[in-house]
Amino acid sequence: MIKKEVAHIRKQFKLDHDMMNINDILNVYIMKESNEVYHWERQAFALVEREKQELHMGNFKKLLTGELDQKLFELKFQEEAEEPTRVLLHQALVTGDPEEWKDLMLLLVDKMLVDAKYERDTVVTFARGQYFRPTKGRNEEAEESGKDEMFAHPFILCSVNSTEKQKKTLLFDYVEREFKYNVIVDPIIKLSSPEQGFFYPSVTDNYSDVNRILYCTAKSNYPDPHFIGQVLNAERSMTALEERAIFEDIVKEVAGEQLDVTTLAQVYEEIYQVIETNEDEEEPPKLDYKDVERVLTASGVENVTPEKVELAFQTIVDDRNYEMKASSVMPKFTSKSIKIDTKVATISVSPQDLKYVKQVNFQGRRCILIEIDEDAVIEGFTLSTETI
């Protein structure tokens, strides 16, 4: 699943959208004290009040928002699992009976409650429906639009949202002309901030892939291992943060602990070019040991050989054929900046500007030297230039 495919699906979650149809919605309320289902409610989505529909649509769109391998993870199902969730979900996907779908989703909730303790009352929301995708691009010169021929993609979406108690307030009654203490015991369901969930099936090359599932989490680079392994029966994948650490360890194994800034800047520039060149490919570009050897050699790192890099892969990952996503390797790729951490300050620069930063020794002290073309300004004040 690539970024464009996720974005296409996310954009469909709008009311009255002709490319999205939600059939049913199921809300399940879990009590934190007993860790049991307190109440559930299934409705045809068309019969839900419009204001509630809007809240749910916003929640679903929020769930599918985030970077791949940071908040969104495409996972494979485990091959051998007792009572596999893959079978349950596929059965729920193909059934035309809303009651059977509801029963299957409640079975999935039962799996969520095993060996899990919720800190707050929690609402699990399931939606089933289908979205549509053109089989060909729109041809502006043709009489018929590309939308005339469509593929329907049935899906199941799950969102896990916690609740919070409403704050005690002081109200003024206009009629009685008095101040009143107001206490509302009904909890608020935090639909604006889903904690985790999933979208099934995943999508590969615009086709539904029932062997994969898109897991979503609000905590960047911190997927829930219990939800992934025990609830979804899926295989955990590397986060972008973990792959970045792996890449750094491999480079250190090959080139040593220290690199000059010019070389480091060139390393990230080479990787960035790989990403830019393959931006429109169906699969995100990956780096194996041969690619890393090429990047390091092109960046000026000395004494680099394919055998040396291959051995580093084996040492660090225990897999000489391991491939890491190029986008994960780039530091802070979402903001396209690199952080330089010191005790005094944290400095953010873009990878292409890293060449203007140097660590120098001045009068026995290590200093960060940044070459600039204009005056430096702090809180509106222009710094004076000192000659060293």
GILINRA-V162044 format. One record per backbone hydrogen bond with DSSP energy under -0.5 kcal/mol. NH is the residue of the N-H (numbers start at 1). CO is the residue of the C=O. E is the energy in kcal/mol with one decimal. If there is no record, write none. Layout:
BEGIN
nh & co & e
NH & CO & E
NH & CO & E
END
This chain:
BEGIN
nh & co & e
5 & 2 & -0.5
6 & 2 & -1.8
7 & 3 & -2.4
8 & 4 & -2.1
9 & 5 & -1.9
10 & 6 & -2.6
11 & 7 & -2.0
12 & 8 & -0.7
12 & 9 & -1.2
13 & 10 & -1.3
14 & 12 & -2.7
17 & 14 & -1.3
20 & 17 & -1.4
21 & 130 & -2.5
23 & 21 & -0.6
23 & 128 & -2.4
24 & 128 & -1.5
25 & 43 & -2.5
26 & 126 & -2.8
27 & 41 & -2.4
28 & 124 & -2.3
29 & 39 & -3.5
30 & 28 & -0.5
30 & 122 & -3.4
31 & 36 & -2.4
35 & 31 & -1.7
36 & 31 & -0.6
38 & 29 & -2.8
38 & 36 & -0.6
39 & 29 & -1.2
41 & 27 & -2.2
43 & 25 & -2.5
45 & 23 & -2.1
47 & 44 & -1.8
48 & 45 & -1.3
53 & 49 & -2.4
54 & 50 & -2.3
55 & 51 & -1.6
56 & 52 & -2.5
57 & 53 & -2.7
58 & 54 & -2.2
59 & 55 & -1.9
60 & 56 & -2.6
61 & 57 & -2.4
62 & 58 & -2.1
63 & 59 & -2.2
64 & 60 & -1.4
65 & 62 & -1.6
69 & 72 & -3.8
70 & 67 & -1.6
71 & 67 & -2.8
72 & 67 & -1.9
73 & 215 & -2.9
75 & 73 & -0.7
75 & 213 & -3.2
77 & 211 & -1.4
78 & 233 & -3.2
81 & 79 & -0.6
84 & 81 & -0.8
87 & 84 & -0.5
88 & 84 & -1.4
89 & 85 & -3.1
90 & 86 & -2.2
91 & 87 & -2.3
92 & 88 & -2.1
93 & 89 & -2.0
94 & 90 & -1.8
95 & 91 & -1.4
98 & 96 & -0.7
101 & 97 & -2.3
102 & 98 & -2.3
103 & 99 & -2.3
104 & 100 & -2.2
105 & 101 & -2.1
106 & 102 & -2.1
107 & 103 & -1.5
108 & 104 & -1.5
109 & 105 & -1.9
110 & 106 & -1.9
111 & 107 & -1.4
112 & 108 & -1.4
113 & 109 & -1.3
114 & 110 & -0.7
114 & 111 & -0.6
116 & 113 & -1.1
122 & 30 & -2.1
123 & 161 & -3.3
124 & 28 & -2.7
125 & 123 & -0.6
125 & 159 & -3.0
126 & 26 & -2.9
127 & 157 & -2.4
128 & 24 & -2.1
129 & 155 & -1.9
130 & 21 & -2.7
131 & 153 & -2.0
132 & 19 & -2.5
133 & 151 & -2.2
135 & 149 & -2.1
140 & 138 & -0.7
142 & 139 & -0.7
148 & 145 & -1.7
149 & 146 & -1.0
150 & 148 & -0.5
151 & 133 & -2.8
153 & 131 & -3.1
154 & 152 & -0.6
155 & 129 & -2.5
156 & 200 & -3.0
157 & 127 & -2.8
158 & 198 & -2.6
159 & 125 & -2.6
160 & 196 & -3.2
161 & 123 & -2.8
161 & 159 & -0.6
163 & 121 & -1.6
164 & 188 & -1.9
169 & 182 & -2.0
171 & 169 & -0.5
171 & 180 & -3.4
173 & 171 & -0.5
173 & 178 & -3.1
174 & 172 & -0.7
177 & 173 & -1.6
178 & 173 & -1.1
180 & 171 & -3.5
182 & 169 & -3.1
183 & 181 & -0.5
185 & 183 & -0.5
188 & 164 & -3.3
190 & 162 & -2.3
190 & 188 & -0.6
191 & 189 & -2.2
193 & 190 & -1.3
195 & 160 & -2.9
196 & 160 & -1.0
197 & 216 & -2.0
198 & 158 & -1.7
199 & 214 & -2.3
200 & 156 & -2.8
202 & 209 & -1.1
202 & 212 & -1.8
204 & 207 & -3.1
207 & 204 & -1.7
209 & 202 & -3.0
210 & 208 & -0.6
212 & 209 & -1.7
213 & 75 & -2.1
214 & 199 & -2.4
215 & 73 & -3.2
215 & 213 & -0.8
216 & 197 & -2.6
217 & 71 & -2.2
218 & 195 & -2.5
220 & 218 & -0.9
221 & 70 & -3.2
222 & 219 & -2.1
225 & 223 & -0.8
228 & 224 & -2.3
229 & 225 & -2.7
230 & 226 & -2.2
231 & 226 & -1.3
232 & 227 & -2.4
234 & 228 & -2.8
235 & 76 & -3.3
240 & 69 & -3.0
243 & 239 & -2.4
244 & 240 & -2.2
245 & 241 & -1.8
246 & 242 & -2.2
247 & 243 & -2.5
248 & 244 & -2.2
249 & 245 & -2.2
250 & 246 & -2.3
251 & 247 & -2.5
252 & 248 & -2.2
253 & 249 & -2.1
254 & 250 & -1.7
255 & 251 & -3.6
256 & 252 & -1.7
264 & 260 & -2.3
265 & 261 & -2.8
266 & 262 & -1.9
267 & 263 & -2.1
268 & 264 & -1.9
269 & 265 & -1.8
270 & 266 & -2.4
271 & 267 & -1.8
272 & 268 & -2.4
273 & 269 & -1.8
274 & 270 & -1.5
275 & 271 & -2.0
276 & 272 & -2.5
277 & 273 & -2.5
278 & 274 & -1.6
279 & 276 & -1.1
281 & 278 & -1.5
287 & 324 & -3.2
288 & 286 & -0.5
292 & 288 & -2.4
293 & 289 & -2.1
294 & 290 & -2.0
295 & 291 & -2.5
296 & 292 & -2.6
297 & 293 & -2.3
298 & 294 & -2.7
299 & 295 & -1.2
300 & 297 & -1.4
301 & 296 & -2.3
305 & 303 & -0.5
309 & 305 & -2.1
310 & 306 & -2.6
311 & 307 & -2.1
312 & 308 & -1.5
313 & 309 & -2.2
314 & 310 & -2.0
315 & 311 & -2.2
316 & 312 & -2.7
317 & 313 & -2.5
318 & 313 & -0.8
318 & 314 & -0.7
319 & 313 & -1.0
322 & 319 & -1.6
324 & 287 & -2.1
326 & 285 & -2.5
328 & 325 & -0.5
329 & 325 & -1.3
330 & 326 & -1.3
333 & 330 & -1.1
335 & 332 & -1.2
336 & 332 & -1.2
337 & 332 & -1.3
338 & 349 & -4.0
340 & 347 & -3.4
341 & 339 & -0.6
342 & 345 & -1.5
347 & 340 & -2.5
347 & 345 & -0.5
349 & 338 & -2.4
353 & 350 & -1.3
354 & 350 & -0.5
354 & 351 & -1.1
356 & 353 & -1.8
357 & 354 & -1.9
358 & 369 & -2.7
360 & 358 & -0.6
360 & 367 & -2.8
362 & 360 & -0.6
362 & 365 & -3.4
363 & 361 & -0.5
365 & 362 & -1.5
367 & 360 & -3.0
369 & 358 & -3.7
369 & 367 & -0.6
370 & 368 & -0.5
371 & 356 & -2.8
371 & 369 & -0.5
378 & 381 & -2.9
381 & 378 & -2.3
383 & 376 & -2.8
386 & 384 & -0.5
388 & 386 & -0.6
END
